[in-house]
Amino acid sequence: MYYQATKKDQLLFDEQRLSSVTLESPSQLEVDYKIINVVAMGVLTLVEASIDLAKIEAVIPVKHPNYFPCVMFKVDGVSILVFKNGKIILTAIKDPSLIPDLKVAIQEILAAAGIKYTKFTIEIQNLVAMTNLHHRINLEMTCLTLENCLYEPEQFPAAIVKKYNGQRGVFLIFGNSKIIYLGCNSLTHLDTTINALVKELYETGLVE
């Protein structure tokens, strides 16, 4: 069931917002957030038609995920999936700055396995970040105030905001002050979008 506020609820909220005093200045607000997961995709331009995965298995311990034509191994805690067609998926990256080092490590493994290619690129596909405002957030009024916002407390304990300011990704806003942003693939957009959302939450009096 969607939350729908009555006119009385809206008037009460407006009175509370006008009478509240907020220590933070939204115009000078800088959000402290942490990137908790990065998913990246690599693409090999192969010399041959496909990768012989047995060659990789011969040089490093691997796992064989069910139903997928790939092998999986780990480098510094990051899961690497190499597919026959030359696609490579990197998951559980905690810091985007580690990607160049991971690329070098993968290149060394491919070289040891005798896998030949002419080009190897890696791009970020998904960033997951989290911030904590340390103040409760009024989710009912957040749903009424923000565009593309859905809040169904009987189904999920967070307000869901899609395509905030037209940007890719989804925000999960929890009433206990935590906000998670996922689906963004740009570090620049990640920073500007999180800051813009939090600023709007403060400016509209949604942070209690």
C-alpha positions in Angstrom: 0.0 0.0 0.0 1.3 3.4 -1.0 1.6 6.0 1.8 -0.8 8.9 1.4 -0.7 11.9 3.8 -3.8 13.8 4.6 -4.1 17.6 4.3 -3.8 17.7 8.1 -0.6 15.7 8.0 0.8 18.2 5.4 -0.1 21.2 7.4 1.4 19.8 10.6 4.6 19.0 8.7 4.8 22.5 7.3 4.4 24.0 10.8 7.2 21.7 12.2 9.5 22.6 9.3 9.0 26.3 9.7 9.5 26.2 13.5 12.5 23.9 13.4 16.1 25.0 13.8 18.8 23.1 11.9 22.4 23.4 12.9 23.6 22.3 9.5 23.7 24.9 6.7 22.5 23.1 3.5 24.3 25.5 1.2 27.7 24.6 2.9 26.9 20.9 3.4 29.5 18.4 2.3 28.3 14.8 2.6 30.7 12.2 4.1 29.9 9.0 2.2 31.7 5.7 1.8 31.9 3.5 -1.3 31.1 0.0 -0.1 31.1 -1.9 -3.4 32.2 -1.5 -7.0 31.4 -3.7 -10.0 33.4 -3.3 -13.1 33.5 -5.0 -16.5 36.6 -5.7 -18.6 36.6 -6.5 -22.3 39.4 -8.4 -24.1 39.8 -8.0 -27.8 40.9 -11.6 -28.4 43.3 -12.8 -31.1 41.5 -16.2 -31.2 37.8 -16.8 -31.4 37.4 -17.6 -27.6 39.4 -18.2 -24.4 40.4 -21.7 -23.5 39.4 -21.5 -19.8 41.4 -24.7 -19.1 44.6 -22.6 -19.7 43.6 -20.2 -16.9 42.8 -23.2 -14.6 46.3 -24.5 -15.2 48.0 -21.5 -13.7 45.6 -20.5 -10.8 43.0 -22.2 -8.7 39.5 -21.4 -10.0 35.9 -22.2 -9.4 33.3 -23.0 -12.1 30.0 -21.1 -11.4 26.9 -23.1 -12.4 25.4 -22.5 -15.8 28.0 -19.9 -16.9 30.8 -20.5 -19.4 33.4 -18.9 -17.2 36.0 -19.4 -14.4 36.2 -17.5 -11.2 39.2 -16.6 -9.1 40.1 -14.0 -6.5 42.8 -11.3 -6.5 43.2 -9.4 -3.2 39.7 -10.4 -2.1 38.1 -9.2 -5.4 36.2 -11.8 -7.4 37.2 -12.1 -11.0 35.0 -13.9 -13.6 36.5 -14.6 -17.0 34.2 -15.7 -19.8 35.0 -17.5 -23.0 34.0 -14.5 -25.1 36.6 -12.3 -23.5 34.3 -10.5 -21.0 35.6 -10.1 -17.5 33.5 -9.1 -14.4 35.1 -7.8 -11.3 33.0 -7.7 -8.1 33.5 -6.8 -4.4 35.9 -4.0 -5.2 36.0 -1.7 -2.1 38.0 1.2 -3.7 37.8 2.3 -7.3 41.4 3.3 -7.2 42.4 -0.3 -7.0 41.2 -1.1 -10.5 44.5 -0.3 -12.3 46.4 -2.7 -9.9 43.7 -5.3 -10.5 44.1 -4.9 -14.2 47.8 -5.5 -14.0 47.2 -8.7 -11.9 44.7 -10.0 -14.4 47.1 -9.3 -17.3 49.8 -11.3 -15.5 47.5 -14.3 -15.1 46.4 -14.1 -18.7 50.0 -13.9 -19.9 51.0 -16.9 -17.8 48.0 -18.8 -19.3 49.1 -17.8 -22.8 45.9 -15.9 -23.6 46.5 -13.5 -26.4 44.6 -10.3 -27.0 45.2 -6.9 -28.6 43.3 -4.7 -26.2 42.0 -4.8 -22.6 39.7 -2.2 -21.1 37.9 -2.0 -17.8 35.0 0.3 -17.0 32.9 0.8 -13.8 29.4 -0.6 -14.1 28.0 -0.1 -10.7 29.0 1.9 -7.6 27.3 1.4 -4.2 27.8 4.1 -1.6 26.4 4.7 1.9 26.1 7.8 4.1 24.8 8.4 7.6 23.2 11.7 8.4 22.9 10.8 12.1 19.4 12.3 12.2 16.1 10.6 11.6 14.5 11.2 8.2 10.7 11.7 7.8 10.1 9.0 5.1 6.4 9.7 4.7 7.0 13.4 3.8 10.1 12.4 1.8 7.8 10.4 -0.5 5.5 13.4 -0.9 8.3 15.9 -1.5 10.7 14.1 -3.8 9.9 13.0 -7.4 10.0 9.4 -8.4 9.8 8.3 -4.8 8.1 5.2 -3.5 7.5 4.3 0.2 5.7 1.1 1.1 6.7 0.5 4.8 4.7 -2.8 4.8 6.9 -4.1 2.0 10.3 -2.4 2.5 11.6 -0.2 5.4 13.1 2.5 3.1 11.9 5.1 0.7 13.1 4.3 -2.9 14.0 7.2 -5.1 14.8 6.5 -8.8 16.6 8.6 -11.3 17.1 11.6 -8.9 17.8 14.7 -10.9 17.7 12.5 -14.0 20.8 10.6 -13.0 21.2 6.8 -13.2 20.8 4.9 -10.0 18.5 4.3 -7.0 18.5 5.8 -3.5 17.4 3.8 -0.5 16.5 6.3 2.3 16.1 4.7 5.7 14.3 6.5 8.5 17.2 5.7 10.9 19.4 8.2 9.0 21.2 5.9 6.6 21.1 6.4 2.8 22.4 4.0 0.2 23.0 4.9 -3.4 23.4 2.1 -6.0 23.4 1.8 -9.8 25.6 4.8 -10.6 28.6 4.2 -12.8 30.4 7.6 -12.5 32.4 8.8 -9.6 31.6 12.4 -10.5 27.9 11.8 -10.7 28.0 9.8 -7.5 29.5 12.7 -5.6 27.2 15.4 -7.0 24.0 13.4 -6.8 24.5 12.3 -3.2 25.3 15.9 -2.2 22.3 17.2 -4.1 19.9 14.7 -2.5 21.1 15.3 1.1 21.0 19.1 0.5 17.4 18.9 -0.6 16.5 16.7 2.4 17.8 19.4 4.7 16.4 22.3 2.8 12.9 20.8 2.8 13.0 20.0 6.5 12.8 16.2 6.0 15.8 15.6 8.3 14.6 15.7 11.9 
